[in-house]
Amino acid sequence: MNNEIKNIIAVANELLQDGETCGSTGEQIAAAFILNRMEYLPMSHLVVIEAWQRLGVSWQAYVMEIKQDHMHLIKIPAG
């Protein structure tokens, strides 16, 4: 697993835990797609298709890889 994927997973977990993160814009967008929670998109990327395009092919592939192979690392809060 590369560093970008690790960072995206960490940002997703921060968003679930605290509702905010210090992650980069790209990490936040990717995390929103991984979590299927568009309310986590940065305010400047509220149009979903534009946010997806902003990621670019490499980061879109990271999102798909995480969704397929690494969702067990996402810590869904209890309750």
N, CA, C and O atoms as a MOPAC input file, in Angstrom:
PM7 MOZYME 1SCF
protein

 N      0.85200 1    -1.17300 1     0.00000 1
 C      0.00000 1     0.00000 1     0.00000 1
 C      0.89800 1     1.23700 1     0.00000 1
 O      1.79800 1     1.36200 1     0.83100 1
 N      0.64500 1     2.14600 1    -0.93700 1
 C      1.51200 1     3.32300 1    -1.03600 1
 C      1.09500 1     4.41100 1    -0.02900 1
 O      0.04600 1     4.31700 1     0.60800 1
 N      1.92700 1     5.42500 1     0.09200 1
 C      1.68500 1     6.48900 1     1.07700 1
 C      0.41300 1     7.27500 1     0.79800 1
 O     -0.28100 1     7.67500 1     1.73200 1
 N      0.09900 1     7.50100 1    -0.47200 1
 C     -1.12200 1     8.24300 1    -0.79200 1
 C     -2.35000 1     7.50700 1    -0.26900 1
 O     -3.24400 1     8.11900 1     0.31600 1
 N     -2.39200 1     6.20100 1    -0.47800 1
 C     -3.52600 1     5.40800 1    -0.00300 1
 C     -3.58500 1     5.43900 1     1.51900 1
 O     -4.66500 1     5.59000 1     2.09200 1
 N     -2.44300 1     5.29800 1     2.17900 1
 C     -2.41900 1     5.37400 1     3.65000 1
 C     -2.93700 1     6.72000 1     4.13100 1
 O     -3.70300 1     6.78600 1     5.09200 1
 N     -2.52500 1     7.79100 1     3.46900 1
 C     -2.96700 1     9.13700 1     3.86600 1
 C     -4.46500 1     9.32100 1     3.64500 1
 O     -5.14400 1     9.90500 1     4.48900 1
 N     -4.98100 1     8.84000 1     2.53800 1
 C     -6.40700 1     8.95700 1     2.26700 1
 C     -7.20900 1     8.20500 1     3.32800 1
 O     -8.21700 1     8.71300 1     3.82000 1
 N     -6.77400 1     7.01800 1     3.67600 1
 C     -7.45700 1     6.23600 1     4.71800 1
 C     -7.41200 1     6.97900 1     6.04800 1
 O     -8.40900 1     7.02200 1     6.76800 1
 N     -6.26200 1     7.56400 1     6.37700 1
 C     -6.14200 1     8.32500 1     7.62500 1
 C     -7.09500 1     9.52000 1     7.62000 1
 O     -7.73700 1     9.80300 1     8.63200 1
 N     -7.19200 1    10.21100 1     6.50600 1
 C     -8.09700 1    11.36400 1     6.40500 1
 C     -9.54600 1    10.90200 1     6.53600 1
 O    -10.33700 1    11.55400 1     7.21800 1
 N     -9.90500 1     9.80200 1     5.90500 1
 C    -11.26400 1     9.27300 1     6.02900 1
 C    -11.58700 1     8.97100 1     7.49000 1
 O    -12.67800 1     9.28600 1     7.96500 1
 N    -10.64900 1     8.36600 1     8.19300 1
 C    -10.86400 1     8.05700 1     9.60400 1
 C    -10.96500 1     9.31900 1    10.45200 1
 O    -11.76500 1     9.37400 1    11.38600 1
 N    -10.16600 1    10.32800 1    10.13900 1
 C    -10.26600 1    11.60800 1    10.86200 1
 C    -11.63600 1    12.24800 1    10.63800 1
 O    -12.24800 1    12.75600 1    11.57800 1
 N    -12.11100 1    12.22100 1     9.40600 1
 C    -13.41900 1    12.80300 1     9.10600 1
 C    -14.52400 1    12.07700 1     9.86100 1
 O    -15.43400 1    12.70700 1    10.40000 1
 N    -14.44300 1    10.75500 1     9.89800 1
 C    -15.45100 1     9.99900 1    10.63000 1
 C    -15.38800 1    10.26100 1    12.12800 1
 O    -16.41700 1    10.32200 1    12.80100 1
 N    -14.18300 1    10.41500 1    12.64200 1
 C    -13.98500 1    10.61600 1    14.08200 1
 C    -14.36500 1    12.02900 1    14.51500 1
 O    -15.10300 1    12.21200 1    15.48300 1
 N    -13.85700 1    13.02800 1    13.79000 1
 C    -13.96500 1    14.41600 1    14.23700 1
 C    -14.80200 1    15.31100 1    13.32000 1
 O    -15.17300 1    16.41800 1    13.71100 1
 N    -15.10100 1    14.84900 1    12.12000 1
 C    -15.82300 1    15.67000 1    11.16200 1
 C    -14.95100 1    16.69200 1    10.47400 1
 O    -15.44600 1    17.51100 1     9.70000 1
 N    -13.66000 1    16.65500 1    10.74400 1
 C    -12.71300 1    17.57000 1    10.09800 1
 C    -11.35100 1    16.90500 1    10.00600 1
 O    -11.09700 1    15.87800 1    10.63500 1
 N    -10.48300 1    17.51100 1     9.21300 1
 C     -9.14600 1    16.96500 1     8.99800 1
 C     -8.21300 1    18.07500 1     8.53900 1
 O     -8.65800 1    19.11600 1     8.05500 1
 N     -6.93800 1    17.84500 1     8.69400 1
 C     -5.92200 1    18.74700 1     8.15300 1
 C     -5.37100 1    18.19800 1     6.84200 1
 O     -4.38600 1    18.71000 1     6.31200 1
 N     -6.01500 1    17.15000 1     6.32100 1
 C     -5.56800 1    16.54200 1     5.07400 1
 C     -5.66400 1    17.51800 1     3.91200 1
 O     -6.37600 1    18.52000 1     3.97600 1
 N     -4.94300 1    17.21000 1     2.86500 1
 C     -4.95600 1    18.04700 1     1.66400 1
 C     -6.33600 1    18.02000 1     1.01700 1
 O     -7.17300 1    17.17600 1     1.33800 1
 N     -6.55500 1    18.94700 1     0.11200 1
 C     -7.82900 1    18.99300 1    -0.60600 1
 C     -8.07700 1    17.67900 1    -1.34200 1
 O     -9.18200 1    17.14000 1    -1.29400 1
 N     -7.06900 1    17.16800 1    -2.01200 1
 C     -7.21500 1    15.90700 1    -2.73500 1
 C     -7.53700 1    14.74800 1    -1.81100 1
 O     -8.37000 1    13.90200 1    -2.13700 1
 N     -6.87800 1    14.70400 1    -0.65500 1
 C     -7.14600 1    13.64700 1     0.31900 1
 C     -8.57300 1    13.74500 1     0.84500 1
 O     -9.23900 1    12.72700 1     1.02900 1
 N     -9.04100 1    14.96000 1     1.08500 1
 C    -10.41600 1    15.15200 1     1.56900 1
 C    -11.43900 1    14.72900 1     0.52100 1
 O    -12.43900 1    14.08800 1     0.84500 1
 N    -11.18700 1    15.08700 1    -0.72500 1
 C    -12.10300 1    14.69200 1    -1.80000 1
 C    -12.13200 1    13.17800 1    -1.92400 1
 O    -13.20700 1    12.58200 1    -1.99300 1
 N    -10.96600 1    12.55400 1    -1.95300 1
 C    -10.89300 1    11.09800 1    -2.06600 1
 C    -11.60900 1    10.43500 1    -0.88700 1
 O    -12.34600 1     9.46800 1    -1.07600 1
 N    -11.39800 1    10.94400 1     0.30900 1
 C    -12.04500 1    10.37700 1     1.49800 1
 C    -13.56200 1    10.50300 1     1.39900 1
 O    -14.28300 1     9.57500 1     1.76600 1
 N    -14.05100 1    11.62600 1     0.91500 1
 C    -15.49800 1    11.80900 1     0.76200 1
 C    -16.07800 1    10.74100 1    -0.16400 1
 O    -17.14700 1    10.19400 1     0.10600 1
 N    -15.37200 1    10.44700 1    -1.25300 1
 C    -15.85000 1     9.42000 1    -2.17100 1
 C    -15.75400 1     8.03400 1    -1.55100 1
 O    -16.65000 1     7.21200 1    -1.74300 1
 N    -14.69700 1     7.76100 1    -0.81900 1
 C    -14.55000 1     6.45900 1    -0.16400 1
 C    -15.68500 1     6.23500 1     0.82700 1
 O    -16.25000 1     5.14500 1     0.91100 1
 N    -16.00700 1     7.28100 1     1.57400 1
 C    -17.04900 1     7.18500 1     2.59300 1
 C    -18.45200 1     7.34500 1     2.01500 1
 O    -19.44700 1     7.10900 1     2.70000 1
 N    -18.52100 1     7.75000 1     0.73700 1
 C    -19.80400 1     8.06200 1     0.09600 1
 C    -20.56000 1     9.12600 1     0.89800 1
 O    -21.77100 1     9.04100 1     1.10400 1
 N    -19.80500 1    10.12300 1     1.33600 1
 C    -20.34300 1    11.21300 1     2.16200 1
 C    -19.90100 1    12.53700 1     1.54600 1
 O    -18.84900 1    13.07600 1     1.89100 1
 N    -20.70700 1    13.04600 1     0.64200 1
 C    -20.33500 1    14.25300 1    -0.08500 1
 C    -20.30500 1    15.49200 1     0.79900 1
 O    -19.74700 1    16.51400 1     0.39900 1
 N    -20.88800 1    15.42500 1     1.98400 1
 C    -20.78500 1    16.56300 1     2.90500 1
 C    -19.35000 1    16.78000 1     3.37800 1
 O    -19.03400 1    17.83300 1     3.93000 1
 N    -18.48100 1    15.79500 1     3.16700 1
 C    -17.06900 1    15.93900 1     3.52800 1
 C    -16.23000 1    16.57600 1     2.42000 1
 O    -15.03500 1    16.80300 1     2.60900 1
 N    -16.83300 1    16.86600 1     1.27600 1
 C    -16.09000 1    17.57300 1     0.23500 1
 C    -15.71800 1    18.96100 1     0.73600 1
 O    -16.52300 1    19.61200 1     1.40200 1
 N    -14.51000 1    19.42300 1     0.42800 1
 C    -14.15900 1    20.81000 1     0.78000 1
 C    -15.16100 1    21.76600 1     0.13400 1
 O    -15.67500 1    21.49100 1    -0.95100 1
 N    -15.43100 1    22.85600 1     0.78200 1
 C    -16.45000 1    23.80600 1     0.32600 1
 C    -16.23900 1    24.26000 1    -1.12000 1
 O    -17.21000 1    24.55200 1    -1.81800 1
 N    -15.00600 1    24.32200 1    -1.56900 1
 C    -14.73500 1    24.78500 1    -2.93000 1
 C    -15.02500 1    23.71800 1    -3.98600 1
 O    -14.91500 1    23.98800 1    -5.18200 1
 N    -15.39900 1    22.50000 1    -3.55100 1
 C    -15.63200 1    21.39700 1    -4.49200 1
 C    -16.98700 1    20.74600 1    -4.24200 1
 O    -17.08400 1    19.52100 1    -4.16800 1
 N    -18.01600 1    21.54900 1    -4.11400 1
 C    -19.33300 1    21.01400 1    -3.80400 1
 C    -20.02200 1    20.35400 1    -4.98500 1
 O    -20.97000 1    19.59400 1    -4.78600 1
 N    -19.58200 1    20.61700 1    -6.20000 1
 C    -20.14200 1    19.93700 1    -7.36600 1
 C    -19.42100 1    18.59500 1    -7.49000 1
 O    -18.21500 1    18.54500 1    -7.73000 1
 N    -20.16800 1    17.52700 1    -7.32300 1
 C    -19.57100 1    16.19800 1    -7.18900 1
 C    -18.72800 1    15.81700 1    -8.39600 1
 O    -17.60100 1    15.34900 1    -8.22900 1
 N    -19.23800 1    16.00300 1    -9.59300 1
 C    -18.48200 1    15.60000 1   -10.78600 1
 C    -17.18900 1    16.40100 1   -10.91300 1
 O    -16.16800 1    15.86000 1   -11.33900 1
 N    -17.22000 1    17.66000 1   -10.55500 1
 C    -15.99500 1    18.47200 1   -10.59200 1
 C    -14.99300 1    17.98400 1    -9.55700 1
 O    -13.78800 1    17.97000 1    -9.80900 1
 N    -15.48800 1    17.58400 1    -8.39700 1
 C    -14.59400 1    17.05200 1    -7.36900 1
 C    -13.94000 1    15.76300 1    -7.86500 1
 O    -12.73800 1    15.57000 1    -7.68400 1
 N    -14.72800 1    14.87300 1    -8.49500 1
 C    -14.18100 1    13.62300 1    -9.01800 1
 C    -13.12200 1    13.91000 1   -10.08500 1
 O    -12.05600 1    13.29400 1   -10.09000 1
 N    -13.41900 1    14.84100 1   -10.97800 1
 C    -12.46500 1    15.19300 1   -12.02400 1
 C    -11.20100 1    15.81500 1   -11.42600 1
 O    -10.10400 1    15.59000 1   -11.93700 1
 N    -11.34000 1    16.57800 1   -10.36900 1
 C    -10.20600 1    17.22000 1    -9.69800 1
 C     -9.18500 1    16.18900 1    -9.21300 1
 O     -7.98700 1    16.46700 1    -9.16500 1
 N     -9.67200 1    14.99400 1    -8.85100 1
 C     -8.75400 1    13.95800 1    -8.37200 1
 C     -7.79400 1    13.49400 1    -9.45300 1
 O     -6.63300 1    13.20700 1    -9.16200 1
 N     -8.24900 1    13.41600 1   -10.67500 1
 C     -7.40600 1    12.89100 1   -11.74500 1
 C     -7.37200 1    11.37100 1   -11.72500 1
 O     -7.83200 1    10.73700 1   -10.77500 1
 N     -6.83200 1    10.80900 1   -12.76700 1
 C     -6.86500 1     9.36000 1   -12.97800 1
 C     -6.16200 1     8.59000 1   -11.86200 1
 O     -6.68800 1     7.57800 1   -11.39800 1
 N     -4.99200 1     9.04000 1   -11.42000 1
 C     -4.23500 1     8.30500 1   -10.39900 1
 C     -4.99700 1     8.23500 1    -9.08600 1
 O     -5.11200 1     7.17000 1    -8.48000 1
 N     -5.51600 1     9.38200 1    -8.65000 1
 C     -6.22700 1     9.41500 1    -7.36600 1
 C     -7.58400 1     8.74100 1    -7.46400 1
 O     -8.05600 1     8.17200 1    -6.47900 1
 N     -8.22300 1     8.79000 1    -8.62200 1
 C     -9.45900 1     8.03400 1    -8.81200 1
 C     -9.17600 1     6.54200 1    -8.64300 1
 O     -9.98100 1     5.81400 1    -8.06200 1
 N     -8.02700 1     6.09200 1    -9.15300 1
 C     -7.63300 1     4.68900 1    -8.99700 1
 C     -7.39400 1     4.35600 1    -7.52100 1
 O     -7.72700 1     3.25800 1    -7.07500 1
 N     -6.82000 1     5.29700 1    -6.75900 1
 C     -6.63900 1     5.06400 1    -5.32000 1
 C     -7.98400 1     4.87200 1    -4.63700 1
 O     -8.14000 1     3.97200 1    -3.81100 1
 N     -8.95500 1     5.70900 1    -4.97700 1
 C    -10.29900 1     5.58900 1    -4.38900 1
 C    -10.86800 1     4.20800 1    -4.69200 1
 O    -11.38500 1     3.53800 1    -3.79900 1
 N    -10.77600 1     3.78800 1    -5.93500 1
 C    -11.32500 1     2.48800 1    -6.32300 1
 C    -10.58700 1     1.34200 1    -5.62200 1
 O    -11.21100 1     0.37100 1    -5.19400 1
 N     -9.25600 1     1.45900 1    -5.50400 1
 C     -8.49400 1     0.41300 1    -4.81000 1
 C     -8.89300 1     0.32200 1    -3.33700 1
 O     -9.08000 1    -0.77200 1    -2.80600 1
 N     -9.02100 1     1.46400 1    -2.68700 1
 C     -9.42500 1     1.46200 1    -1.27600 1
 C    -10.81500 1     0.85100 1    -1.13500 1
 O    -11.03800 1     0.02500 1    -0.25100 1
 N    -11.75800 1     1.25100 1    -2.00300 1
 C    -13.11900 1     0.71100 1    -1.93800 1
 C    -13.12100 1    -0.80600 1    -2.13300 1
 O    -13.92200 1    -1.50900 1    -1.51700 1
 N    -12.23300 1    -1.31000 1    -2.97900 1
 C    -12.20100 1    -2.74100 1    -3.28000 1
 C    -11.42600 1    -3.55100 1    -2.24800 1
 O    -11.82400 1    -4.66400 1    -1.90400 1
 N    -10.31200 1    -2.99500 1    -1.74700 1
 C     -9.37400 1    -3.82000 1    -0.99000 1
 C     -9.06200 1    -3.37200 1     0.43200 1
 O     -8.47000 1    -4.13600 1     1.19400 1
 N     -9.44500 1    -2.15300 1     0.80900 1
 C     -8.95500 1    -1.63800 1     2.09700 1
 C    -10.02900 1    -1.04700 1     3.00500 1
 O     -9.70700 1    -0.35200 1     3.96900 1
 N    -11.30400 1    -1.31400 1     2.70800 1
 C    -12.35800 1    -0.72600 1     3.54000 1
 C    -12.32500 1    -1.24100 1     4.97100 1
 O    -12.87600 1    -0.61100 1     5.87300 1
 N    -11.68500 1    -2.37700 1     5.18000 1
 C    -11.56700 1    -2.89100 1     6.55600 1
 C    -10.71200 1    -1.96600 1     7.43000 1
 O    -10.73300 1    -2.08800 1     8.65500 1
 N     -9.96600 1    -1.04900 1     6.82000 1
 C     -9.14000 1    -0.10900 1     7.57000 1
 C     -9.89100 1     1.17000 1     7.93900 1
 O     -9.36400 1     2.01500 1     8.66300 1
 N    -11.11700 1     1.31000 1     7.44300 1
 C    -11.94200 1     2.46900 1     7.77600 1
 C    -12.65900 1     2.15400 1     9.08000 1
 O    -13.34400 1     1.13800 1     9.19500 1
 N    -12.49400 1     3.02900 1    10.05400 1
 C    -13.03600 1     2.79900 1    11.39600 1
 C    -14.37300 1     3.52100 1    11.55400 1
 O    -14.42700 1     4.69700 1    11.91400 1
 N    -15.44700 1     2.78600 1    11.27400 1
 C    -16.78900 1     3.34600 1    11.40600 1
 C    -17.10600 1     3.45200 1    12.90800 1
 O    -17.04700 1     2.45300 1    13.62600 1
 N    -17.44000 1     4.65300 1    13.37500 1
 C    -17.74700 1     4.81000 1    14.80200 1
 C    -18.98900 1     4.00700 1    15.20500 1
 O    -19.94700 1     3.89400 1    14.44000 1
 N    -18.95200 1     3.46500 1    16.39800 1
 C    -20.11800 1     2.73000 1    16.91700 1
 C    -21.21300 1     3.70500 1    17.32100 1
 O    -20.93900 1     4.81700 1    17.77400 1
 N    -22.45000 1     3.27300 1    17.15100 1
 C    -23.58700 1     4.07500 1    17.60800 1
 C    -23.92900 1     5.06300 1    16.61400 1
 O    -24.86400 1     5.83900 1    16.81100 1

